[in-house]
Amino acid sequence: MNIFFKGNTRRTTKGTAKEIAGGISAVAGLAGLIFFLRVLSRILTGFRRPDPGDLACIIVLGAHVRKNGPCRALRYRLDTAADYLKEHPKAFCIVSGGRGADEPCSEASCMKQYLADQRIPEERIFLEDRSRTTRENIFYSCRILTENGIQDRIGLVTNDFHMYRALRIARENGLEDPAAVTAPSTPLFLPRNILREFLAMIKYYIQNFRKDRCQK
C-alpha cells in the first residue's frame, strides 16, 4: 500500500506541476497579446490626418538616403512637407538627419535639396545634420527652434506608422501640443513597418523605464 501511495503521489505532483506551468504559459500569452494590441492601437493613432492648421515651423524627420536620392518613405515625408510649406508660406522648416555609414551624404542636406527642387526657398529651411535617431532628430531640432526664437506651435512630418512615437518624444523634449503633419506610407511594406515600429516602441518603453529608475 505504501508503494502504491508514493507512486500515486508522484503522478499527482507531476500533473499539478504541468497544470501550473500550463496556467502560467496561458496567462503570459494572454498578457503578451494584450500588450501587443495595446501598443498596436497606439501606433495606429498615428494614421489620423487632422488638419494641423497654421504652424510656425515643421520638423521633417529623416530616413535613409541612397545614391539616387531619398528612399520612398522619405520622399513621402518631403512631398508632404513641400505641400504644407506651399500652402503656408510663412512657415519655416527644419530638415533633420545625419549621415549614416552607408549614405552618400547627410539626410538633412539631401532633404534640403529635394525641397529646394520643389521651389521651397532655402531661407525657410534650417539644416540639422547631427542626429542618428528619432530622439536626436527632435532633440537637436529643438535647439534650432530655441536658437532662432521660434516659440509658436510646431508640427512633425513623418510617416503614419512612425507618428505616434515621434509625437511622444517631441512632448518629452518640451514641445507643447505638437501637430501631426502625417505623410503616407507604402501599403505593401506596411506590415513590416508596423512590426519594426512595435519593436521600436518596446525599446522606447525600456529606455523610459530605465530613465525613471535612475531619476528615483
PyMOL CGO cylinders between C-alpha atoms (Angstrom):
from pymol import cmd
from pymol.cgo import CYLINDER

trace = [
    CYLINDER, 0.00, 0.00, 0.00, 2.82, 2.41, 0.82, 0.3, 1, 1, 1, 1, 1, 1,
    CYLINDER, 2.82, 2.41, 0.82, 4.48, 1.80, -2.54, 0.3, 1, 1, 1, 1, 1, 1,
    CYLINDER, 4.48, 1.80, -2.54, 1.18, 2.47, -4.37, 0.3, 1, 1, 1, 1, 1, 1,
    CYLINDER, 1.18, 2.47, -4.37, 0.58, 5.63, -2.38, 0.3, 1, 1, 1, 1, 1, 1,
    CYLINDER, 0.58, 5.63, -2.38, 4.03, 7.04, -3.10, 0.3, 1, 1, 1, 1, 1, 1,
    CYLINDER, 4.03, 7.04, -3.10, 3.74, 6.35, -6.83, 0.3, 1, 1, 1, 1, 1, 1,
    CYLINDER, 3.74, 6.35, -6.83, 0.32, 7.94, -6.98, 0.3, 1, 1, 1, 1, 1, 1,
    CYLINDER, 0.32, 7.94, -6.98, 1.68, 10.99, -5.14, 0.3, 1, 1, 1, 1, 1, 1,
    CYLINDER, 1.68, 10.99, -5.14, 4.45, 11.39, -7.67, 0.3, 1, 1, 1, 1, 1, 1,
    CYLINDER, 4.45, 11.39, -7.67, 1.99, 11.24, -10.57, 0.3, 1, 1, 1, 1, 1, 1,
    CYLINDER, 1.99, 11.24, -10.57, -0.29, 13.74, -8.84, 0.3, 1, 1, 1, 1, 1, 1,
    CYLINDER, -0.29, 13.74, -8.84, 2.60, 16.12, -8.16, 0.3, 1, 1, 1, 1, 1, 1,
    CYLINDER, 2.60, 16.12, -8.16, 3.77, 15.92, -11.78, 0.3, 1, 1, 1, 1, 1, 1,
    CYLINDER, 3.77, 15.92, -11.78, 0.24, 16.54, -13.01, 0.3, 1, 1, 1, 1, 1, 1,
    CYLINDER, 0.24, 16.54, -13.01, -0.15, 19.56, -10.73, 0.3, 1, 1, 1, 1, 1, 1,
    CYLINDER, -0.15, 19.56, -10.73, 3.20, 20.99, -11.88, 0.3, 1, 1, 1, 1, 1, 1,
    CYLINDER, 3.20, 20.99, -11.88, 2.16, 20.65, -15.52, 0.3, 1, 1, 1, 1, 1, 1,
    CYLINDER, 2.16, 20.65, -15.52, -1.16, 22.35, -14.81, 0.3, 1, 1, 1, 1, 1, 1,
    CYLINDER, -1.16, 22.35, -14.81, 0.59, 25.23, -13.05, 0.3, 1, 1, 1, 1, 1, 1,
    CYLINDER, 0.59, 25.23, -13.05, 3.13, 25.58, -15.88, 0.3, 1, 1, 1, 1, 1, 1,
    CYLINDER, 3.13, 25.58, -15.88, 0.32, 25.50, -18.43, 0.3, 1, 1, 1, 1, 1, 1,
    CYLINDER, 0.32, 25.50, -18.43, -1.61, 28.12, -16.48, 0.3, 1, 1, 1, 1, 1, 1,
    CYLINDER, -1.61, 28.12, -16.48, 1.42, 30.39, -16.27, 0.3, 1, 1, 1, 1, 1, 1,
    CYLINDER, 1.42, 30.39, -16.27, 2.05, 30.00, -20.00, 0.3, 1, 1, 1, 1, 1, 1,
    CYLINDER, 2.05, 30.00, -20.00, -1.57, 30.84, -20.78, 0.3, 1, 1, 1, 1, 1, 1,
    CYLINDER, -1.57, 30.84, -20.78, -1.51, 33.94, -18.57, 0.3, 1, 1, 1, 1, 1, 1,
    CYLINDER, -1.51, 33.94, -18.57, 1.81, 35.07, -20.05, 0.3, 1, 1, 1, 1, 1, 1,
    CYLINDER, 1.81, 35.07, -20.05, 0.48, 34.53, -23.57, 0.3, 1, 1, 1, 1, 1, 1,
    CYLINDER, 0.48, 34.53, -23.57, -2.68, 36.50, -22.82, 0.3, 1, 1, 1, 1, 1, 1,
    CYLINDER, -2.68, 36.50, -22.82, -0.67, 39.30, -21.22, 0.3, 1, 1, 1, 1, 1, 1,
    CYLINDER, -0.67, 39.30, -21.22, 1.60, 39.39, -24.26, 0.3, 1, 1, 1, 1, 1, 1,
    CYLINDER, 1.60, 39.39, -24.26, -1.37, 39.57, -26.61, 0.3, 1, 1, 1, 1, 1, 1,
    CYLINDER, -1.37, 39.57, -26.61, -2.97, 42.39, -24.62, 0.3, 1, 1, 1, 1, 1, 1,
    CYLINDER, -2.97, 42.39, -24.62, 0.33, 44.30, -24.61, 0.3, 1, 1, 1, 1, 1, 1,
    CYLINDER, 0.33, 44.30, -24.61, 0.74, 43.83, -28.37, 0.3, 1, 1, 1, 1, 1, 1,
    CYLINDER, 0.74, 43.83, -28.37, -2.81, 45.01, -29.09, 0.3, 1, 1, 1, 1, 1, 1,
    CYLINDER, -2.81, 45.01, -29.09, -2.42, 47.99, -26.79, 0.3, 1, 1, 1, 1, 1, 1,
    CYLINDER, -2.42, 47.99, -26.79, 0.83, 49.12, -28.45, 0.3, 1, 1, 1, 1, 1, 1,
    CYLINDER, 0.83, 49.12, -28.45, -0.62, 48.44, -31.90, 0.3, 1, 1, 1, 1, 1, 1,
    CYLINDER, -0.62, 48.44, -31.90, -3.68, 50.56, -31.16, 0.3, 1, 1, 1, 1, 1, 1,
    CYLINDER, -3.68, 50.56, -31.16, -1.41, 53.44, -30.14, 0.3, 1, 1, 1, 1, 1, 1,
    CYLINDER, -1.41, 53.44, -30.14, 0.70, 53.11, -33.28, 0.3, 1, 1, 1, 1, 1, 1,
    CYLINDER, 0.70, 53.11, -33.28, -2.46, 53.19, -35.37, 0.3, 1, 1, 1, 1, 1, 1,
    CYLINDER, -2.46, 53.19, -35.37, -3.48, 56.54, -33.87, 0.3, 1, 1, 1, 1, 1, 1,
    CYLINDER, -3.48, 56.54, -33.87, -0.66, 57.99, -35.98, 0.3, 1, 1, 1, 1, 1, 1,
    CYLINDER, -0.66, 57.99, -35.98, -2.68, 57.21, -39.11, 0.3, 1, 1, 1, 1, 1, 1,
    CYLINDER, -2.68, 57.21, -39.11, -5.10, 60.03, -38.33, 0.3, 1, 1, 1, 1, 1, 1,
    CYLINDER, -5.10, 60.03, -38.33, -4.67, 63.03, -40.58, 0.3, 1, 1, 1, 1, 1, 1,
    CYLINDER, -4.67, 63.03, -40.58, -6.27, 66.02, -38.84, 0.3, 1, 1, 1, 1, 1, 1,
    CYLINDER, -6.27, 66.02, -38.84, -5.72, 69.49, -40.26, 0.3, 1, 1, 1, 1, 1, 1,
    CYLINDER, -5.72, 69.49, -40.26, -2.63, 70.80, -38.41, 0.3, 1, 1, 1, 1, 1, 1,
    CYLINDER, -2.63, 70.80, -38.41, -3.61, 74.42, -39.04, 0.3, 1, 1, 1, 1, 1, 1,
    CYLINDER, -3.61, 74.42, -39.04, -1.11, 77.28, -39.14, 0.3, 1, 1, 1, 1, 1, 1,
    CYLINDER, -1.11, 77.28, -39.14, 2.27, 76.33, -37.69, 0.3, 1, 1, 1, 1, 1, 1,
    CYLINDER, 2.27, 76.33, -37.69, 5.40, 78.38, -37.10, 0.3, 1, 1, 1, 1, 1, 1,
    CYLINDER, 5.40, 78.38, -37.10, 7.67, 75.56, -38.19, 0.3, 1, 1, 1, 1, 1, 1,
    CYLINDER, 7.67, 75.56, -38.19, 7.57, 71.93, -39.23, 0.3, 1, 1, 1, 1, 1, 1,
    CYLINDER, 7.57, 71.93, -39.23, 10.27, 69.37, -38.44, 0.3, 1, 1, 1, 1, 1, 1,
    CYLINDER, 10.27, 69.37, -38.44, 10.81, 66.77, -41.16, 0.3, 1, 1, 1, 1, 1, 1,
    CYLINDER, 10.81, 66.77, -41.16, 12.30, 63.63, -39.64, 0.3, 1, 1, 1, 1, 1, 1,
    CYLINDER, 12.30, 63.63, -39.64, 14.98, 61.93, -41.69, 0.3, 1, 1, 1, 1, 1, 1,
    CYLINDER, 14.98, 61.93, -41.69, 15.11, 58.47, -43.22, 0.3, 1, 1, 1, 1, 1, 1,
    CYLINDER, 15.11, 58.47, -43.22, 17.52, 56.54, -45.39, 0.3, 1, 1, 1, 1, 1, 1,
    CYLINDER, 17.52, 56.54, -45.39, 19.22, 58.25, -48.32, 0.3, 1, 1, 1, 1, 1, 1,
    CYLINDER, 19.22, 58.25, -48.32, 20.53, 56.24, -51.26, 0.3, 1, 1, 1, 1, 1, 1,
    CYLINDER, 20.53, 56.24, -51.26, 22.90, 57.20, -54.07, 0.3, 1, 1, 1, 1, 1, 1,
    CYLINDER, 22.90, 57.20, -54.07, 19.92, 58.08, -56.26, 0.3, 1, 1, 1, 1, 1, 1,
    CYLINDER, 19.92, 58.08, -56.26, 18.23, 60.15, -53.56, 0.3, 1, 1, 1, 1, 1, 1,
    CYLINDER, 18.23, 60.15, -53.56, 15.84, 59.71, -50.64, 0.3, 1, 1, 1, 1, 1, 1,
    CYLINDER, 15.84, 59.71, -50.64, 14.11, 56.38, -50.04, 0.3, 1, 1, 1, 1, 1, 1,
    CYLINDER, 14.11, 56.38, -50.04, 10.40, 56.13, -50.75, 0.3, 1, 1, 1, 1, 1, 1,
    CYLINDER, 10.40, 56.13, -50.75, 9.36, 56.70, -47.13, 0.3, 1, 1, 1, 1, 1, 1,
    CYLINDER, 9.36, 56.70, -47.13, 11.45, 59.87, -47.02, 0.3, 1, 1, 1, 1, 1, 1,
    CYLINDER, 11.45, 59.87, -47.02, 10.04, 61.08, -50.34, 0.3, 1, 1, 1, 1, 1, 1,
    CYLINDER, 10.04, 61.08, -50.34, 6.55, 60.76, -48.87, 0.3, 1, 1, 1, 1, 1, 1,
    CYLINDER, 6.55, 60.76, -48.87, 7.64, 62.92, -45.94, 0.3, 1, 1, 1, 1, 1, 1,
    CYLINDER, 7.64, 62.92, -45.94, 9.26, 65.52, -48.16, 0.3, 1, 1, 1, 1, 1, 1,
    CYLINDER, 9.26, 65.52, -48.16, 6.33, 65.73, -50.57, 0.3, 1, 1, 1, 1, 1, 1,
    CYLINDER, 6.33, 65.73, -50.57, 4.00, 66.21, -47.60, 0.3, 1, 1, 1, 1, 1, 1,
    CYLINDER, 4.00, 66.21, -47.60, 6.30, 68.90, -46.21, 0.3, 1, 1, 1, 1, 1, 1,
    CYLINDER, 6.30, 68.90, -46.21, 6.54, 70.66, -49.58, 0.3, 1, 1, 1, 1, 1, 1,
    CYLINDER, 6.54, 70.66, -49.58, 2.74, 70.72, -49.94, 0.3, 1, 1, 1, 1, 1, 1,
    CYLINDER, 2.74, 70.72, -49.94, 2.36, 72.16, -46.44, 0.3, 1, 1, 1, 1, 1, 1,
    CYLINDER, 2.36, 72.16, -46.44, 5.03, 74.83, -46.97, 0.3, 1, 1, 1, 1, 1, 1,
    CYLINDER, 5.03, 74.83, -46.97, 3.46, 75.92, -50.24, 0.3, 1, 1, 1, 1, 1, 1,
    CYLINDER, 3.46, 75.92, -50.24, 0.07, 76.26, -48.54, 0.3, 1, 1, 1, 1, 1, 1,
    CYLINDER, 0.07, 76.26, -48.54, 1.60, 78.09, -45.55, 0.3, 1, 1, 1, 1, 1, 1,
    CYLINDER, 1.60, 78.09, -45.55, 4.22, 80.48, -46.95, 0.3, 1, 1, 1, 1, 1, 1,
    CYLINDER, 4.22, 80.48, -46.95, 5.07, 81.94, -43.53, 0.3, 1, 1, 1, 1, 1, 1,
    CYLINDER, 5.07, 81.94, -43.53, 6.07, 78.61, -42.00, 0.3, 1, 1, 1, 1, 1, 1,
    CYLINDER, 6.07, 78.61, -42.00, 9.68, 77.55, -41.60, 0.3, 1, 1, 1, 1, 1, 1,
    CYLINDER, 9.68, 77.55, -41.60, 11.05, 74.04, -41.88, 0.3, 1, 1, 1, 1, 1, 1,
    CYLINDER, 11.05, 74.04, -41.88, 13.77, 72.01, -40.17, 0.3, 1, 1, 1, 1, 1, 1,
    CYLINDER, 13.77, 72.01, -40.17, 15.14, 69.04, -42.10, 0.3, 1, 1, 1, 1, 1, 1,
    CYLINDER, 15.14, 69.04, -42.10, 16.65, 66.64, -39.60, 0.3, 1, 1, 1, 1, 1, 1,
    CYLINDER, 16.65, 66.64, -39.60, 19.02, 63.73, -40.15, 0.3, 1, 1, 1, 1, 1, 1,
    CYLINDER, 19.02, 63.73, -40.15, 22.74, 62.99, -40.05, 0.3, 1, 1, 1, 1, 1, 1,
    CYLINDER, 22.74, 62.99, -40.05, 24.80, 60.79, -42.32, 0.3, 1, 1, 1, 1, 1, 1,
    CYLINDER, 24.80, 60.79, -42.32, 24.82, 57.04, -41.85, 0.3, 1, 1, 1, 1, 1, 1,
    CYLINDER, 24.82, 57.04, -41.85, 27.74, 54.81, -42.74, 0.3, 1, 1, 1, 1, 1, 1,
    CYLINDER, 27.74, 54.81, -42.74, 26.01, 53.64, -45.93, 0.3, 1, 1, 1, 1, 1, 1,
    CYLINDER, 26.01, 53.64, -45.93, 24.68, 57.01, -47.03, 0.3, 1, 1, 1, 1, 1, 1,
    CYLINDER, 24.68, 57.01, -47.03, 26.33, 59.26, -49.66, 0.3, 1, 1, 1, 1, 1, 1,
    CYLINDER, 26.33, 59.26, -49.66, 25.53, 62.46, -47.76, 0.3, 1, 1, 1, 1, 1, 1,
    CYLINDER, 25.53, 62.46, -47.76, 23.66, 63.61, -44.69, 0.3, 1, 1, 1, 1, 1, 1,
    CYLINDER, 23.66, 63.61, -44.69, 19.93, 63.04, -44.79, 0.3, 1, 1, 1, 1, 1, 1,
    CYLINDER, 19.93, 63.04, -44.79, 19.35, 66.71, -43.99, 0.3, 1, 1, 1, 1, 1, 1,
    CYLINDER, 19.35, 66.71, -43.99, 21.38, 68.01, -46.95, 0.3, 1, 1, 1, 1, 1, 1,
    CYLINDER, 21.38, 68.01, -46.95, 19.57, 65.64, -49.31, 0.3, 1, 1, 1, 1, 1, 1,
    CYLINDER, 19.57, 65.64, -49.31, 16.22, 66.72, -47.87, 0.3, 1, 1, 1, 1, 1, 1,
    CYLINDER, 16.22, 66.72, -47.87, 17.05, 70.40, -48.22, 0.3, 1, 1, 1, 1, 1, 1,
    CYLINDER, 17.05, 70.40, -48.22, 17.98, 69.94, -51.87, 0.3, 1, 1, 1, 1, 1, 1,
    CYLINDER, 17.98, 69.94, -51.87, 14.80, 67.97, -52.51, 0.3, 1, 1, 1, 1, 1, 1,
    CYLINDER, 14.80, 67.97, -52.51, 12.67, 70.77, -51.06, 0.3, 1, 1, 1, 1, 1, 1,
    CYLINDER, 12.67, 70.77, -51.06, 14.65, 73.39, -52.97, 0.3, 1, 1, 1, 1, 1, 1,
    CYLINDER, 14.65, 73.39, -52.97, 13.88, 71.46, -56.16, 0.3, 1, 1, 1, 1, 1, 1,
    CYLINDER, 13.88, 71.46, -56.16, 10.22, 71.74, -55.13, 0.3, 1, 1, 1, 1, 1, 1,
    CYLINDER, 10.22, 71.74, -55.13, 10.66, 75.54, -55.14, 0.3, 1, 1, 1, 1, 1, 1,
    CYLINDER, 10.66, 75.54, -55.14, 10.75, 75.96, -51.39, 0.3, 1, 1, 1, 1, 1, 1,
    CYLINDER, 10.75, 75.96, -51.39, 13.05, 78.96, -50.68, 0.3, 1, 1, 1, 1, 1, 1,
    CYLINDER, 13.05, 78.96, -50.68, 16.24, 77.88, -48.94, 0.3, 1, 1, 1, 1, 1, 1,
    CYLINDER, 16.24, 77.88, -48.94, 15.96, 80.72, -46.42, 0.3, 1, 1, 1, 1, 1, 1,
    CYLINDER, 15.96, 80.72, -46.42, 12.90, 78.96, -44.99, 0.3, 1, 1, 1, 1, 1, 1,
    CYLINDER, 12.90, 78.96, -44.99, 14.84, 75.72, -44.40, 0.3, 1, 1, 1, 1, 1, 1,
    CYLINDER, 14.84, 75.72, -44.40, 17.03, 75.02, -41.37, 0.3, 1, 1, 1, 1, 1, 1,
    CYLINDER, 17.03, 75.02, -41.37, 19.54, 72.19, -41.54, 0.3, 1, 1, 1, 1, 1, 1,
    CYLINDER, 19.54, 72.19, -41.54, 20.02, 69.71, -38.67, 0.3, 1, 1, 1, 1, 1, 1,
    CYLINDER, 20.02, 69.71, -38.67, 22.61, 67.14, -39.73, 0.3, 1, 1, 1, 1, 1, 1,
    CYLINDER, 22.61, 67.14, -39.73, 23.90, 65.67, -36.44, 0.3, 1, 1, 1, 1, 1, 1,
    CYLINDER, 23.90, 65.67, -36.44, 21.15, 63.25, -35.47, 0.3, 1, 1, 1, 1, 1, 1,
    CYLINDER, 21.15, 63.25, -35.47, 21.09, 59.47, -35.91, 0.3, 1, 1, 1, 1, 1, 1,
    CYLINDER, 21.09, 59.47, -35.91, 17.82, 58.56, -34.17, 0.3, 1, 1, 1, 1, 1, 1,
    CYLINDER, 17.82, 58.56, -34.17, 14.31, 59.92, -33.78, 0.3, 1, 1, 1, 1, 1, 1,
    CYLINDER, 14.31, 59.92, -33.78, 15.19, 61.12, -30.28, 0.3, 1, 1, 1, 1, 1, 1,
    CYLINDER, 15.19, 61.12, -30.28, 18.20, 63.01, -31.64, 0.3, 1, 1, 1, 1, 1, 1,
    CYLINDER, 18.20, 63.01, -31.64, 16.17, 64.35, -34.58, 0.3, 1, 1, 1, 1, 1, 1,
    CYLINDER, 16.17, 64.35, -34.58, 13.84, 66.08, -32.18, 0.3, 1, 1, 1, 1, 1, 1,
    CYLINDER, 13.84, 66.08, -32.18, 16.43, 66.99, -29.54, 0.3, 1, 1, 1, 1, 1, 1,
    CYLINDER, 16.43, 66.99, -29.54, 18.72, 68.83, -31.96, 0.3, 1, 1, 1, 1, 1, 1,
    CYLINDER, 18.72, 68.83, -31.96, 15.78, 70.34, -33.84, 0.3, 1, 1, 1, 1, 1, 1,
    CYLINDER, 15.78, 70.34, -33.84, 14.50, 71.82, -30.58, 0.3, 1, 1, 1, 1, 1, 1,
    CYLINDER, 14.50, 71.82, -30.58, 17.87, 73.51, -30.15, 0.3, 1, 1, 1, 1, 1, 1,
    CYLINDER, 17.87, 73.51, -30.15, 17.45, 75.15, -33.56, 0.3, 1, 1, 1, 1, 1, 1,
    CYLINDER, 17.45, 75.15, -33.56, 13.98, 76.34, -32.56, 0.3, 1, 1, 1, 1, 1, 1,
    CYLINDER, 13.98, 76.34, -32.56, 15.39, 77.91, -29.39, 0.3, 1, 1, 1, 1, 1, 1,
    CYLINDER, 15.39, 77.91, -29.39, 18.35, 79.49, -31.16, 0.3, 1, 1, 1, 1, 1, 1,
    CYLINDER, 18.35, 79.49, -31.16, 16.05, 81.13, -33.69, 0.3, 1, 1, 1, 1, 1, 1,
    CYLINDER, 16.05, 81.13, -33.69, 13.39, 82.21, -31.23, 0.3, 1, 1, 1, 1, 1, 1,
    CYLINDER, 13.39, 82.21, -31.23, 10.64, 80.08, -32.76, 0.3, 1, 1, 1, 1, 1, 1,
    CYLINDER, 10.64, 80.08, -32.76, 8.11, 79.62, -29.97, 0.3, 1, 1, 1, 1, 1, 1,
    CYLINDER, 8.11, 79.62, -29.97, 4.75, 79.16, -31.65, 0.3, 1, 1, 1, 1, 1, 1,
    CYLINDER, 4.75, 79.16, -31.65, 3.20, 75.79, -32.41, 0.3, 1, 1, 1, 1, 1, 1,
    CYLINDER, 3.20, 75.79, -32.41, 5.39, 73.22, -34.14, 0.3, 1, 1, 1, 1, 1, 1,
    CYLINDER, 5.39, 73.22, -34.14, 4.48, 70.29, -36.38, 0.3, 1, 1, 1, 1, 1, 1,
    CYLINDER, 4.48, 70.29, -36.38, 6.20, 66.98, -37.07, 0.3, 1, 1, 1, 1, 1, 1,
    CYLINDER, 6.20, 66.98, -37.07, 6.37, 65.47, -40.53, 0.3, 1, 1, 1, 1, 1, 1,
    CYLINDER, 6.37, 65.47, -40.53, 6.83, 61.71, -40.65, 0.3, 1, 1, 1, 1, 1, 1,
    CYLINDER, 6.83, 61.71, -40.65, 5.07, 58.62, -41.97, 0.3, 1, 1, 1, 1, 1, 1,
    CYLINDER, 5.07, 58.62, -41.97, 1.82, 57.45, -40.40, 0.3, 1, 1, 1, 1, 1, 1,
    CYLINDER, 1.82, 57.45, -40.40, 3.28, 54.34, -38.74, 0.3, 1, 1, 1, 1, 1, 1,
    CYLINDER, 3.28, 54.34, -38.74, 6.01, 56.45, -37.08, 0.3, 1, 1, 1, 1, 1, 1,
    CYLINDER, 6.01, 56.45, -37.08, 3.93, 59.42, -35.93, 0.3, 1, 1, 1, 1, 1, 1,
    CYLINDER, 3.93, 59.42, -35.93, 2.74, 58.21, -32.51, 0.3, 1, 1, 1, 1, 1, 1,
    CYLINDER, 2.74, 58.21, -32.51, 6.25, 57.58, -31.16, 0.3, 1, 1, 1, 1, 1, 1,
    CYLINDER, 6.25, 57.58, -31.16, 7.57, 60.80, -32.72, 0.3, 1, 1, 1, 1, 1, 1,
    CYLINDER, 7.57, 60.80, -32.72, 4.90, 62.88, -31.01, 0.3, 1, 1, 1, 1, 1, 1,
    CYLINDER, 4.90, 62.88, -31.01, 5.61, 61.27, -27.65, 0.3, 1, 1, 1, 1, 1, 1,
    CYLINDER, 5.61, 61.27, -27.65, 9.31, 62.03, -27.95, 0.3, 1, 1, 1, 1, 1, 1,
    CYLINDER, 9.31, 62.03, -27.95, 8.51, 65.60, -29.01, 0.3, 1, 1, 1, 1, 1, 1,
    CYLINDER, 8.51, 65.60, -29.01, 6.44, 66.18, -25.87, 0.3, 1, 1, 1, 1, 1, 1,
    CYLINDER, 6.44, 66.18, -25.87, 9.26, 64.79, -23.74, 0.3, 1, 1, 1, 1, 1, 1,
    CYLINDER, 9.26, 64.79, -23.74, 11.53, 67.43, -25.30, 0.3, 1, 1, 1, 1, 1, 1,
    CYLINDER, 11.53, 67.43, -25.30, 9.27, 70.28, -24.25, 0.3, 1, 1, 1, 1, 1, 1,
    CYLINDER, 9.27, 70.28, -24.25, 7.19, 70.78, -27.39, 0.3, 1, 1, 1, 1, 1, 1,
    CYLINDER, 7.19, 70.78, -27.39, 3.69, 71.57, -26.17, 0.3, 1, 1, 1, 1, 1, 1,
    CYLINDER, 3.69, 71.57, -26.17, 0.88, 70.17, -28.28, 0.3, 1, 1, 1, 1, 1, 1,
    CYLINDER, 0.88, 70.17, -28.28, 2.97, 69.31, -31.37, 0.3, 1, 1, 1, 1, 1, 1,
    CYLINDER, 2.97, 69.31, -31.37, 0.91, 68.91, -34.52, 0.3, 1, 1, 1, 1, 1, 1,
    CYLINDER, 0.91, 68.91, -34.52, 0.96, 65.85, -36.74, 0.3, 1, 1, 1, 1, 1, 1,
    CYLINDER, 0.96, 65.85, -36.74, 1.64, 66.59, -40.40, 0.3, 1, 1, 1, 1, 1, 1,
    CYLINDER, 1.64, 66.59, -40.40, 1.20, 62.99, -41.45, 0.3, 1, 1, 1, 1, 1, 1,
    CYLINDER, 1.20, 62.99, -41.45, 2.80, 61.53, -44.54, 0.3, 1, 1, 1, 1, 1, 1,
    CYLINDER, 2.80, 61.53, -44.54, 1.51, 58.30, -46.09, 0.3, 1, 1, 1, 1, 1, 1,
    CYLINDER, 1.51, 58.30, -46.09, 3.45, 55.06, -46.39, 0.3, 1, 1, 1, 1, 1, 1,
    CYLINDER, 3.45, 55.06, -46.39, 3.68, 52.24, -48.90, 0.3, 1, 1, 1, 1, 1, 1,
    CYLINDER, 3.68, 52.24, -48.90, 0.83, 49.76, -48.25, 0.3, 1, 1, 1, 1, 1, 1,
    CYLINDER, 0.83, 49.76, -48.25, 2.96, 46.82, -49.43, 0.3, 1, 1, 1, 1, 1, 1,
    CYLINDER, 2.96, 46.82, -49.43, 5.56, 47.45, -46.72, 0.3, 1, 1, 1, 1, 1, 1,
    CYLINDER, 5.56, 47.45, -46.72, 3.10, 48.48, -44.00, 0.3, 1, 1, 1, 1, 1, 1,
    CYLINDER, 3.10, 48.48, -44.00, 3.08, 45.17, -42.06, 0.3, 1, 1, 1, 1, 1, 1,
    CYLINDER, 3.08, 45.17, -42.06, 6.88, 45.18, -41.92, 0.3, 1, 1, 1, 1, 1, 1,
    CYLINDER, 6.88, 45.18, -41.92, 6.99, 48.83, -40.91, 0.3, 1, 1, 1, 1, 1, 1,
    CYLINDER, 6.99, 48.83, -40.91, 4.42, 48.35, -38.16, 0.3, 1, 1, 1, 1, 1, 1,
    CYLINDER, 4.42, 48.35, -38.16, 6.36, 45.38, -36.81, 0.3, 1, 1, 1, 1, 1, 1,
    CYLINDER, 6.36, 45.38, -36.81, 9.57, 47.41, -36.75, 0.3, 1, 1, 1, 1, 1, 1,
    CYLINDER, 9.57, 47.41, -36.75, 7.72, 50.25, -35.04, 0.3, 1, 1, 1, 1, 1, 1,
    CYLINDER, 7.72, 50.25, -35.04, 6.31, 47.83, -32.46, 0.3, 1, 1, 1, 1, 1, 1,
    CYLINDER, 6.31, 47.83, -32.46, 9.85, 46.69, -31.63, 0.3, 1, 1, 1, 1, 1, 1,
    CYLINDER, 9.85, 46.69, -31.63, 10.97, 50.33, -31.51, 0.3, 1, 1, 1, 1, 1, 1,
    CYLINDER, 10.97, 50.33, -31.51, 8.16, 51.06, -29.05, 0.3, 1, 1, 1, 1, 1, 1,
    CYLINDER, 8.16, 51.06, -29.05, 9.35, 48.24, -26.78, 0.3, 1, 1, 1, 1, 1, 1,
    CYLINDER, 9.35, 48.24, -26.78, 12.83, 49.77, -26.83, 0.3, 1, 1, 1, 1, 1, 1,
    CYLINDER, 12.83, 49.77, -26.83, 11.27, 53.16, -26.11, 0.3, 1, 1, 1, 1, 1, 1,
    CYLINDER, 11.27, 53.16, -26.11, 9.40, 51.82, -23.06, 0.3, 1, 1, 1, 1, 1, 1,
    CYLINDER, 9.40, 51.82, -23.06, 12.55, 50.12, -21.75, 0.3, 1, 1, 1, 1, 1, 1,
    CYLINDER, 12.55, 50.12, -21.75, 14.59, 53.31, -22.13, 0.3, 1, 1, 1, 1, 1, 1,
    CYLINDER, 14.59, 53.31, -22.13, 11.95, 55.34, -20.32, 0.3, 1, 1, 1, 1, 1, 1,
    CYLINDER, 11.95, 55.34, -20.32, 11.71, 52.74, -17.55, 0.3, 1, 1, 1, 1, 1, 1,
    CYLINDER, 11.71, 52.74, -17.55, 15.47, 52.87, -17.01, 0.3, 1, 1, 1, 1, 1, 1,
    CYLINDER, 15.47, 52.87, -17.01, 15.37, 56.66, -17.08, 0.3, 1, 1, 1, 1, 1, 1,
    CYLINDER, 15.37, 56.66, -17.08, 12.65, 56.74, -14.42, 0.3, 1, 1, 1, 1, 1, 1,
    CYLINDER, 12.65, 56.74, -14.42, 14.62, 54.27, -12.26, 0.3, 1, 1, 1, 1, 1, 1,
    CYLINDER, 14.62, 54.27, -12.26, 17.74, 56.44, -12.49, 0.3, 1, 1, 1, 1, 1, 1,
    CYLINDER, 17.74, 56.44, -12.49, 15.80, 59.57, -11.53, 0.3, 1, 1, 1, 1, 1, 1,
    CYLINDER, 15.80, 59.57, -11.53, 14.45, 57.81, -8.45, 0.3, 1, 1, 1, 1, 1, 1,
]
cmd.load_cgo(trace, "trace")
